[in-house]
Amino acid sequence: MVKIIFTLLGGFFVGAVLSFILCRARIARLQHRIIDLRRGKHIKPKVKMETTKKVIWLCLANGIAWVWFSYILAALDKVQIAESLSQVAVTEIIGVVLAYCIKSVVENLSKNNRWPDKRQDEPDNSDGQGDSYE
């Protein structure tokens, strides 16, 4: 029972510290932005994140949460469940990162090479703008 209480308190403490750090970082960024706006500096509009990147970040966050939950299960003497969960989580993290890297390489090759079927007068959309369904 004492292990469970310490585990919950530790998780709460880590979450509180992480939330505090993220809030302080956001407040600092907003303060710098206000100062820049008052000085008349032009701020570039924020570029939207691609849908693929959003999915990748969601899968990575899910995998990392699985790893942490496996540690909590191991602390609660559920070693067999924790071991199998940890293996699945690490496999998911590696798989997601590997799939994204392969997609990125193919995309960069496609953008930067002159393919035979690509017309010379066709505009190059390598800046990330153009037809987007996001």
DSSP file (Angstrom, degrees, kcal/mol; ACC not computed):
  #  RESIDUE AA STRUCTURE BP1 BP2  ACC     N-H-->O    O-->H-N    N-H-->O    O-->H-N    TCO  KAPPA ALPHA  PHI   PSI    X-CA   Y-CA   Z-CA
    1    1 A M     >        0   0    0      0, 0.0     4,-1.9     0, 0.0     5,-0.1   0.000 360.0 360.0 360.0 -37.0    0.0    0.0    0.0
    2    2 A V  H  >  +     0   0    0      1,-0.2     4,-2.6     2,-0.2     5,-0.2   0.876 360.0  54.7 -67.5 -36.8    2.9    2.3    0.8
    3    3 A K  H  > S+     0   0    0      1,-0.2     4,-2.5     2,-0.2    -1,-0.2   0.904 107.4  50.2 -61.8 -41.5    4.4    1.7   -2.6
    4    4 A I  H  > S+     0   0    0      2,-0.2     4,-2.6     1,-0.2    -1,-0.2   0.918 111.0  48.2 -63.8 -43.8    1.2    2.7   -4.4
    5    5 A I  H  X S+     0   0    0     -4,-1.9     4,-2.7     1,-0.2    -2,-0.2   0.929 113.6  46.5 -64.3 -45.3    1.0    5.9   -2.4
    6    6 A F  H  X S+     0   0    0     -4,-2.6     4,-2.5     2,-0.2    -1,-0.2   0.878 112.4  51.5 -65.1 -36.7    4.6    6.8   -3.1
    7    7 A T  H  X S+     0   0    0     -4,-2.5     4,-2.4    -5,-0.2    -2,-0.2   0.930 112.5  45.1 -64.4 -45.4    4.2    5.9   -6.8
    8    8 A L  H  X S+     0   0    0     -4,-2.6     4,-2.4     2,-0.2    -2,-0.2   0.910 114.3  48.4 -65.3 -42.4    1.1    8.1   -7.1
    9    9 A L  H  X S+     0   0    0     -4,-2.7     4,-2.6     2,-0.2    -2,-0.2   0.900 111.9  50.0 -64.7 -40.0    2.8   11.0   -5.2
   10   10 A G  H  X S+     0   0    0     -4,-2.5     4,-2.6     2,-0.2    -2,-0.2   0.917 111.4  48.2 -63.9 -43.5    5.8   10.7   -7.4
   11   11 A G  H  X S+     0   0    0     -4,-2.4     4,-2.3     2,-0.2    -2,-0.2   0.901 112.7  48.5 -62.8 -41.3    3.7   10.8  -10.5
   12   12 A F  H  X S+     0   0    0     -4,-2.4     4,-2.5     2,-0.2    -2,-0.2   0.913 111.9  49.5 -64.5 -42.5    1.8   13.8   -9.3
   13   13 A F  H  X S+     0   0    0     -4,-2.6     4,-2.5     2,-0.2    -2,-0.2   0.918 111.7  47.8 -63.9 -44.1    5.1   15.6   -8.4
   14   14 A V  H  X S+     0   0    0     -4,-2.6     4,-2.5     1,-0.2     5,-0.2   0.917 113.2  48.9 -63.3 -43.2    6.6   14.9  -11.8
   15   15 A G  H  X S+     0   0    0     -4,-2.3     4,-2.4    -5,-0.2    -2,-0.2   0.892 111.6  49.1 -62.8 -40.0    3.5   16.0  -13.5
   16   16 A A  H  X S+     0   0    0     -4,-2.5     4,-2.3     2,-0.2    -2,-0.2   0.915 112.8  46.7 -67.1 -42.9    3.3   19.2  -11.4
   17   17 A V  H  X S+     0   0    0     -4,-2.5     4,-2.4     2,-0.2    -2,-0.2   0.924 113.5  48.6 -65.2 -43.9    7.0   20.1  -12.1
   18   18 A L  H  X S+     0   0    0     -4,-2.5     4,-2.4     1,-0.2    -2,-0.2   0.905 111.8  49.4 -62.6 -42.1    6.6   19.4  -15.8
   19   19 A S  H  X S+     0   0    0     -4,-2.4     4,-2.4    -5,-0.2    -1,-0.2   0.905 110.7  50.6 -63.3 -41.5    3.5   21.5  -16.0
   20   20 A F  H  X S+     0   0    0     -4,-2.3     4,-2.5     2,-0.2    -2,-0.2   0.923 111.1  48.1 -62.3 -44.7    5.2   24.4  -14.2
   21   21 A I  H  X S+     0   0    0     -4,-2.4     4,-2.2     1,-0.2    -2,-0.2   0.923 113.0  47.6 -63.5 -44.7    8.2   24.3  -16.5
   22   22 A L  H  X S+     0   0    0     -4,-2.4     4,-2.2     1,-0.2    -1,-0.2   0.897 112.5  49.2 -64.4 -39.9    6.0   24.2  -19.6
   23   23 A C  H  X S+     0   0    0     -4,-2.4     4,-2.5     2,-0.2    -2,-0.2   0.914 111.1  49.4 -65.9 -42.5    3.9   27.1  -18.3
   24   24 A R  H  X S+     0   0    0     -4,-2.5     4,-2.4     1,-0.2    -2,-0.2   0.898 111.0  50.2 -63.0 -40.3    6.9   29.2  -17.5
   25   25 A A  H  X S+     0   0    0     -4,-2.2     4,-2.2     2,-0.2    -1,-0.2   0.915 111.9  47.4 -64.9 -42.2    8.4   28.6  -20.9
   26   26 A R  H  X S+     0   0    0     -4,-2.2     4,-2.3     2,-0.2    -2,-0.2   0.910 111.9  49.8 -65.6 -42.5    5.1   29.6  -22.6
   27   27 A I  H  X S+     0   0    0     -4,-2.5     4,-2.3     2,-0.2    -2,-0.2   0.908 110.2  50.8 -63.0 -42.0    4.8   32.8  -20.5
   28   28 A A  H  X S+     0   0    0     -4,-2.4     4,-2.2     2,-0.2    -2,-0.2   0.913 110.0  49.8 -62.6 -42.8    8.4   33.7  -21.3
   29   29 A R  H  X S+     0   0    0     -4,-2.2     4,-2.0     1,-0.2    -1,-0.2   0.911 111.5  48.7 -62.1 -41.7    7.7   33.3  -25.0
   30   30 A L  H  X S+     0   0    0     -4,-2.3     4,-2.2     2,-0.2    -2,-0.2   0.881 109.7  52.0 -66.4 -38.0    4.6   35.4  -24.8
   31   31 A Q  H  X S+     0   0    0     -4,-2.3     4,-2.1     2,-0.2    -1,-0.2   0.909 110.3  48.4 -64.3 -41.7    6.5   38.2  -22.9
   32   32 A H  H  X S+     0   0    0     -4,-2.2     4,-2.4     1,-0.2    -2,-0.2   0.880 110.4  52.1 -64.9 -37.6    9.2   38.2  -25.6
   33   33 A R  H  X S+     0   0    0     -4,-2.0     4,-2.4     2,-0.2    -2,-0.2   0.902 108.4  50.3 -66.1 -40.2    6.6   38.4  -28.3
   34   34 A I  H  X S+     0   0    0     -4,-2.2     4,-2.3     2,-0.2    -2,-0.2   0.914 110.6  49.9 -62.8 -43.2    4.9   41.4  -26.5
   35   35 A I  H  X S+     0   0    0     -4,-2.1     4,-1.7     1,-0.2    -2,-0.2   0.921 111.4  48.8 -61.4 -44.3    8.2   43.2  -26.3
   36   36 A D  H  X>S+     0   0    0     -4,-2.4     5,-2.4     1,-0.2     4,-0.6   0.897 110.9  50.3 -63.5 -40.5    8.9   42.6  -30.0
   37   37 A L  H ><5S+     0   0    0     -4,-2.4     3,-0.8     1,-0.2    -1,-0.2   0.891 109.1  51.3 -65.7 -38.9    5.5   43.8  -30.9
   38   38 A R  H 3<5S+     0   0    0     -4,-2.3    -1,-0.2     1,-0.2    -2,-0.2   0.835 108.7  51.8 -66.8 -31.9    5.9   47.0  -28.9
   39   39 A R  H 3<5S-     0   0    0     -4,-1.7    -1,-0.2    -5,-0.2    -2,-0.2   0.566 118.4-114.1 -80.1  -8.7    9.3   47.6  -30.6
   40   40 A G  T <<5 +     0   0    0     -3,-0.8     2,-0.2    -4,-0.6    -3,-0.2   0.628  59.9 156.2  87.7  13.8    7.6   47.3  -34.0
   41   41 A K      < -     0   0    0     -5,-2.4     2,-0.4    -6,-0.2    -1,-0.3  -0.542  43.7-122.5 -75.0 138.1    9.3   44.1  -35.1
   42   42 A H        -     0   0    0     -2,-0.2     2,-0.5     1,-0.0    -1,-0.1  -0.670  23.3-152.4 -82.0 130.5    7.5   42.0  -37.6
   43   43 A I        -     0   0    0     -2,-0.4     3,-0.1   -10,-0.0   -10,-0.0  -0.896  16.8-122.1-106.5 129.9    6.8   38.5  -36.5
   44   44 A K        -     0   0    0     -2,-0.5     2,-0.1     1,-0.1     3,-0.1  -0.402  34.6-104.2 -66.0 142.0    6.5   35.8  -39.1
   45   45 A P        -     0   0    0      0, 0.0     2,-0.2     0, 0.0    -1,-0.1  -0.414  43.5 -99.7 -66.3 145.5    3.2   33.9  -39.0
   46   46 A K        -     0   0    0     -2,-0.1     2,-0.4     1,-0.1    -3,-0.0  -0.455  33.4-126.8 -70.2 132.8    3.5   30.5  -37.4
   47   47 A V        -     0   0    0     -2,-0.2     2,-0.1     1,-0.1    -1,-0.1  -0.650  27.3-117.6 -81.5 131.7    3.7   27.7  -40.0
   48   48 A K        -     0   0    0     -2,-0.4     2,-0.2     1,-0.1    -1,-0.1  -0.417  27.1-114.0 -70.7 144.0    1.1   25.0  -39.4
   49   49 A M        -     0   0    0     -2,-0.1    -1,-0.1     1,-0.1     5,-0.0  -0.548  34.5-108.0 -76.6 140.3    2.4   21.5  -38.5
   50   50 A E     >  -     0   0    0     -2,-0.2     4,-1.9     1,-0.1     5,-0.1  -0.276  22.6-118.6 -65.5 154.4    1.7   18.8  -41.1
   51   51 A T  H  > S+     0   0    0      1,-0.2     4,-2.3     2,-0.2     5,-0.2   0.877 114.2  56.4 -62.2 -38.1   -0.9   16.2  -40.3
   52   52 A T  H  > S+     0   0    0      1,-0.2     4,-2.5     2,-0.2    -1,-0.2   0.915 106.4  49.5 -61.3 -42.3    1.7   13.5  -40.5
   53   53 A K  H  > S+     0   0    0      1,-0.2     4,-2.7     2,-0.2    -1,-0.2   0.882 108.7  53.2 -65.2 -37.1    3.9   15.2  -37.9
   54   54 A K  H  X S+     0   0    0     -4,-1.9     4,-2.2     2,-0.2    -1,-0.2   0.924 110.7  46.6 -62.3 -43.1    0.9   15.5  -35.6
   55   55 A V  H  X S+     0   0    0     -4,-2.3     4,-2.6     2,-0.2    -2,-0.2   0.908 111.8  51.6 -65.3 -41.3    0.2   11.8  -35.9
   56   56 A I  H  X S+     0   0    0     -4,-2.5     4,-2.6     1,-0.2    -2,-0.2   0.938 110.9  47.1 -61.1 -47.6    3.9   11.0  -35.3
   57   57 A W  H  X S+     0   0    0     -4,-2.7     4,-2.5     1,-0.2    -1,-0.2   0.881 111.5  51.7 -63.1 -37.6    4.0   13.1  -32.2
   58   58 A L  H  X S+     0   0    0     -4,-2.2     4,-2.2    -5,-0.2    -1,-0.2   0.923 111.6  46.4 -63.5 -44.4    0.8   11.5  -30.9
   59   59 A C  H  X S+     0   0    0     -4,-2.6     4,-2.5     2,-0.2    -2,-0.2   0.894 113.0  49.7 -66.0 -39.7    2.2    8.0  -31.4
   60   60 A L  H  X S+     0   0    0     -4,-2.6     4,-2.6     2,-0.2     5,-0.2   0.920 111.0  48.7 -65.6 -42.7    5.5    8.9  -29.8
   61   61 A A  H  X S+     0   0    0     -4,-2.5     4,-2.2     1,-0.2    -2,-0.2   0.904 112.1  50.1 -63.2 -39.7    3.7   10.4  -26.8
   62   62 A N  H  X S+     0   0    0     -4,-2.2     4,-2.1     2,-0.2    -2,-0.2   0.922 111.3  48.4 -63.3 -44.4    1.5    7.3  -26.5
   63   63 A G  H  X S+     0   0    0     -4,-2.5     4,-2.0     2,-0.2    -2,-0.2   0.902 111.4  49.2 -63.8 -41.3    4.6    5.0  -26.7
   64   64 A I  H  X S+     0   0    0     -4,-2.6     4,-2.2     1,-0.2    -1,-0.2   0.890 109.7  52.2 -66.0 -38.4    6.5    7.0  -24.0
   65   65 A A  H  X S+     0   0    0     -4,-2.2     4,-2.5    -5,-0.2    -1,-0.2   0.895 107.2  53.5 -63.2 -38.6    3.4    6.9  -21.8
   66   66 A W  H  X S+     0   0    0     -4,-2.1     4,-2.1     2,-0.2    -2,-0.2   0.911 107.2  51.3 -60.9 -41.8    3.3    3.1  -22.2
   67   67 A V  H  X S+     0   0    0     -4,-2.0     4,-1.6     1,-0.2    -2,-0.2   0.934 111.4  46.8 -62.1 -45.2    6.9    2.9  -21.1
   68   68 A W  H  X S+     0   0    0     -4,-2.2     4,-1.9     1,-0.2    -1,-0.2   0.887 110.9  52.0 -65.2 -37.9    6.2    5.0  -18.0
   69   69 A F  H  X S+     0   0    0     -4,-2.5     4,-2.5     1,-0.2    -1,-0.2   0.841 105.1  56.3 -66.5 -31.1    3.1    2.9  -17.2
   70   70 A S  H  X S+     0   0    0     -4,-2.1     4,-2.2     2,-0.2    -1,-0.2   0.875 106.0  51.0 -66.9 -34.7    5.2   -0.3  -17.5
   71   71 A Y  H  X S+     0   0    0     -4,-1.6     4,-2.1     2,-0.2    -2,-0.2   0.904 109.9  49.4 -66.2 -39.7    7.5    1.2  -14.8
   72   72 A I  H  X S+     0   0    0     -4,-1.9     4,-1.2     2,-0.2    -2,-0.2   0.916 111.2  49.5 -64.4 -42.1    4.6    1.8  -12.6
   73   73 A L  H  <>S+     0   0    0     -4,-2.5     5,-2.5     1,-0.2    -2,-0.2   0.890 109.5  51.8 -63.8 -38.3    3.3   -1.7  -13.1
   74   74 A A  H ><5S+     0   0    0     -4,-2.2     3,-1.4     1,-0.2    -1,-0.2   0.879 107.4  52.6 -65.3 -36.4    6.8   -3.1  -12.3
   75   75 A A  H 3<5S+     0   0    0     -4,-2.1    -1,-0.2     1,-0.3    -2,-0.2   0.781 106.3  54.3 -68.4 -25.0    6.8   -1.1   -9.1
   76   76 A L  T 3<5S-     0   0    0     -4,-1.2    -1,-0.3    -3,-0.2    -2,-0.2   0.196 123.0-106.8 -92.7  16.6    3.4   -2.7   -8.3
   77   77 A D  T < 5S+     0   0    0     -3,-1.4     2,-0.3     1,-0.1    -3,-0.2   0.793  84.0 126.9  63.3  33.1    4.9   -6.2   -8.7
   78   78 A K     >< +     0   0    0     -5,-2.5     4,-2.4     1,-0.2     5,-0.2  -0.547  26.0 154.9-108.5  61.2    3.2   -6.8  -12.0
   79   79 A V  H  >  +     0   0    0     -2,-0.3     4,-2.6     1,-0.2     5,-0.2   0.867  63.9  51.6 -64.6 -42.3    6.5   -7.7  -13.7
   80   80 A Q  H  > S+     0   0    0      1,-0.2     4,-2.0     2,-0.2    -1,-0.2   0.924 113.9  43.6 -64.7 -44.4    5.2  -10.0  -16.5
   81   81 A I  H  > S+     0   0    0      1,-0.2     4,-2.5     2,-0.2     5,-0.2   0.910 114.2  51.7 -65.1 -41.7    2.6   -7.4  -17.7
   82   82 A A  H  X S+     0   0    0     -4,-2.4     4,-2.4     1,-0.2    -2,-0.2   0.890 108.8  50.8 -63.0 -39.9    5.2   -4.6  -17.4
   83   83 A E  H  X S+     0   0    0     -4,-2.6     4,-2.0     2,-0.2    -1,-0.2   0.936 113.1  43.7 -65.8 -46.5    7.7   -6.5  -19.4
   84   84 A S  H  X S+     0   0    0     -4,-2.0     4,-2.1     1,-0.2    -2,-0.2   0.896 114.7  50.2 -67.6 -38.3    5.3   -7.3  -22.3
   85   85 A L  H  X S+     0   0    0     -4,-2.5     4,-2.4     1,-0.2    -1,-0.2   0.903 110.0  50.7 -64.7 -41.0    4.0   -3.7  -22.3
   86   86 A S  H  X S+     0   0    0     -4,-2.4     4,-2.4    -5,-0.2     5,-0.2   0.893 109.1  50.9 -64.8 -40.1    7.5   -2.3  -22.4
   87   87 A Q  H  X S+     0   0    0     -4,-2.0     4,-2.1     2,-0.2    -1,-0.2   0.921 112.2  46.5 -63.4 -43.8    8.4   -4.4  -25.3
   88   88 A V  H  X S+     0   0    0     -4,-2.1     4,-2.3     2,-0.2    -2,-0.2   0.899 112.7  50.7 -64.9 -40.6    5.3   -3.3  -27.3
   89   89 A A  H  X S+     0   0    0     -4,-2.4     4,-2.6     2,-0.2    -2,-0.2   0.927 111.2  46.3 -65.2 -45.6    5.9    0.3  -26.4
   90   90 A V  H  X S+     0   0    0     -4,-2.4     4,-2.5     1,-0.2     5,-0.2   0.898 112.3  51.7 -65.2 -39.1    9.6    0.3  -27.5
   91   91 A T  H  X S+     0   0    0     -4,-2.1     4,-2.6    -5,-0.2    -1,-0.2   0.905 110.7  48.9 -62.2 -41.1    8.6   -1.5  -30.7
   92   92 A E  H  X S+     0   0    0     -4,-2.3     4,-2.7     2,-0.2     5,-0.2   0.928 111.3  48.9 -64.9 -44.4    5.9    1.1  -31.4
   93   93 A I  H  X S+     0   0    0     -4,-2.6     4,-2.3     1,-0.2     5,-0.2   0.944 114.9  43.9 -61.4 -48.5    8.4    4.0  -30.8
   94   94 A I  H  X S+     0   0    0     -4,-2.5     4,-2.6     1,-0.2     5,-0.2   0.913 114.5  50.6 -63.6 -42.4   11.0    2.6  -33.1
   95   95 A G  H  X S+     0   0    0     -4,-2.6     4,-2.5    -5,-0.2    -2,-0.2   0.906 111.2  47.2 -62.4 -43.4    8.5    1.7  -35.7
   96   96 A V  H  X S+     0   0    0     -4,-2.7     4,-2.2     2,-0.2    -1,-0.2   0.933 114.7  45.5 -65.9 -46.2    6.9    5.1  -35.8
   97   97 A V  H  X S+     0   0    0     -4,-2.3     4,-2.3    -5,-0.2    -2,-0.2   0.916 114.4  48.9 -64.6 -42.4   10.2    6.9  -36.0
   98   98 A L  H  X S+     0   0    0     -4,-2.6     4,-2.3    -5,-0.2    -2,-0.2   0.914 111.1  49.6 -64.0 -43.3   11.5    4.5  -38.6
   99   99 A A  H  X S+     0   0    0     -4,-2.5     4,-2.3    -5,-0.2    -1,-0.2   0.903 111.9  48.6 -63.1 -40.8    8.4    4.9  -40.8
  100  100 A Y  H  X S+     0   0    0     -4,-2.2     4,-2.4     2,-0.2    -1,-0.2   0.898 110.2  51.2 -67.5 -38.8    8.6    8.7  -40.5
  101  101 A C  H  X S+     0   0    0     -4,-2.3     4,-2.3     2,-0.2    -2,-0.2   0.918 110.9  48.0 -64.0 -42.8   12.3    8.7  -41.5
  102  102 A I  H  X S+     0   0    0     -4,-2.3     4,-2.3     2,-0.2     5,-0.2   0.922 112.4  49.4 -63.2 -43.8   11.6    6.6  -44.6
  103  103 A K  H  X S+     0   0    0     -4,-2.3     4,-2.3     1,-0.2    -2,-0.2   0.901 111.2  49.9 -61.2 -41.3    8.7    8.8  -45.6
  104  104 A S  H  X S+     0   0    0     -4,-2.4     4,-2.5     2,-0.2    -2,-0.2   0.897 110.0  49.8 -65.9 -41.6   10.9   11.9  -45.1
  105  105 A V  H  X S+     0   0    0     -4,-2.3     4,-2.5     2,-0.2     5,-0.2   0.935 112.9  46.3 -63.2 -46.7   13.7   10.5  -47.3
  106  106 A V  H  X S+     0   0    0     -4,-2.3     4,-2.1     1,-0.2    -2,-0.2   0.903 113.0  50.4 -63.0 -40.8   11.3    9.5  -50.1
  107  107 A E  H  X S+     0   0    0     -4,-2.3     4,-2.0    -5,-0.2    -2,-0.2   0.915 111.5  47.4 -64.2 -43.4    9.6   12.9  -49.9
  108  108 A N  H  X S+     0   0    0     -4,-2.5     4,-2.4     2,-0.2    -2,-0.2   0.891 111.2  51.2 -66.4 -39.2   13.0   14.8  -50.1
  109  109 A L  H  X S+     0   0    0     -4,-2.5     4,-1.3     1,-0.2    -1,-0.2   0.905 110.9  49.4 -62.3 -39.8   14.2   12.7  -53.0
  110  110 A S  H  < S+     0   0    0     -4,-2.1    -2,-0.2    -5,-0.2    -1,-0.2   0.875 114.6  43.9 -67.6 -38.0   10.9   13.4  -54.8
  111  111 A K  H  < S+     0   0    0     -4,-2.0    -2,-0.2     1,-0.2    -1,-0.2   0.880 118.8  40.3 -74.0 -39.0   11.2   17.2  -54.2
  112  112 A N  H  < S+     0   0    0     -4,-2.4     2,-0.3    -5,-0.2    -2,-0.2   0.556  99.7  79.7 -95.7  -9.3   14.9   17.6  -55.0
  113  113 A N  S  < S-     0   0    0     -4,-1.3     2,-0.9    -5,-0.2    -4,-0.0  -0.676  75.3-126.4 -98.6 154.6   15.4   15.4  -58.0
  114  114 A R        -     0   0    0     -2,-0.3    -3,-0.1     3,-0.0    -2,-0.1  -0.845  31.9-161.2 -97.2  98.6   14.5   16.1  -61.6
  115  115 A W    >   -     0   0    0     -2,-0.9     3,-1.5    -5,-0.2    -5,-0.0  -0.485  25.6-118.7 -79.7 151.5   12.4   13.1  -62.6
  116  116 A P  T 3  S+     0   0    0      0, 0.0    -1,-0.1     0, 0.0    -2,-0.0   0.832 113.8  49.8 -60.5 -32.5   11.8   12.4  -66.3
  117  117 A D  T 3  S+     0   0    0      2,-0.1     2,-0.5     0, 0.0    -3,-0.0   0.504  88.4  99.7 -86.3  -1.7    8.1   12.9  -66.1
  118  118 A K  S <  S-     0   0    0     -3,-1.5     2,-0.1     1,-0.0    -4,-0.0  -0.741  74.7-129.5 -87.5 124.3    8.4   16.3  -64.3
  119  119 A R    >   -     0   0    0     -2,-0.5     3,-0.6     1,-0.1    -4,-0.1  -0.402   7.6-133.2 -71.8 148.9    8.0   19.2  -66.7
  120  120 A Q  T 3  S+     0   0    0      1,-0.2    -1,-0.1    -2,-0.1    -2,-0.0   0.805 105.3  50.9 -73.0 -30.1   10.7   21.9  -66.6
  121  121 A D  T 3  S+     0   0    0      2,-0.1    -1,-0.2     3,-0.0    -2,-0.0   0.461  84.3 111.1 -87.5   0.0    8.1   24.8  -66.6
  122  122 A E  S <  S-     0   0    0     -3,-0.6     2,-0.1     1,-0.1    -4,-0.0  -0.576  76.3-113.9 -74.7 130.9    6.2   23.2  -63.6
  123  123 A P        -     0   0    0      0, 0.0     2,-0.5     0, 0.0    -1,-0.1  -0.369  25.6-122.7 -68.0 144.6    6.6   25.2  -60.4
  124  124 A D        -     0   0    0      1,-0.1     3,-0.3    -2,-0.1     2,-0.2  -0.770  16.4-163.0 -90.2 124.8    8.5   23.6  -57.6
  125  125 A N    >   +     0   0    0     -2,-0.5     3,-1.1     1,-0.2    -1,-0.1  -0.231  47.9 127.5 -97.9  42.4    6.5   23.3  -54.4
  126  126 A S  T 3   +     0   0    0      1,-0.2    -1,-0.2    -2,-0.2     4,-0.1   0.583  56.3  74.7 -78.7  -7.3    9.5   22.6  -52.2
  127  127 A D  T 3  S-     0   0    0     -3,-0.3    -1,-0.2     2,-0.2     3,-0.1   0.449 112.1-110.4 -84.0   2.2    8.7   25.4  -49.8
  128  128 A G  S <  S+     0   0    0     -3,-1.1     2,-0.2     1,-0.3    -2,-0.1   0.394  85.1 108.5  88.7  -4.7    5.9   23.3  -48.3
  129  129 A Q        +     0   0    0      3,-0.0     2,-0.4     0, 0.0    -1,-0.3  -0.596  43.0  67.2-100.5 166.9    3.1   25.5  -49.7
  130  130 A G  S    S+     0   0    0     -2,-0.2     2,-0.5    -3,-0.1    -4,-0.0  -0.949  93.0  11.5 128.2-149.2    0.8   24.6  -52.5
  131  131 A D  S    S+     0   0    0     -2,-0.4     2,-0.4     2,-0.1    -6,-0.0  -0.526  73.2 163.5 -69.0 116.1   -2.0   22.0  -52.7
  132  132 A S        -     0   0    0     -2,-0.5    -2,-0.1     1,-0.0    -3,-0.0  -0.999  33.8-162.7-138.7 139.2   -2.5   20.8  -49.2
  133  133 A Y              0   0    0     -2,-0.4    -2,-0.1     1,-0.2    -1,-0.0   0.036 360.0 360.0-106.6  24.2   -5.4   18.9  -47.7
  134  134 A E              0   0    0    -83,-0.0    -1,-0.2     0, 0.0     0, 0.0   0.433 360.0 360.0 -97.0 360.0   -4.6   19.6  -44.1
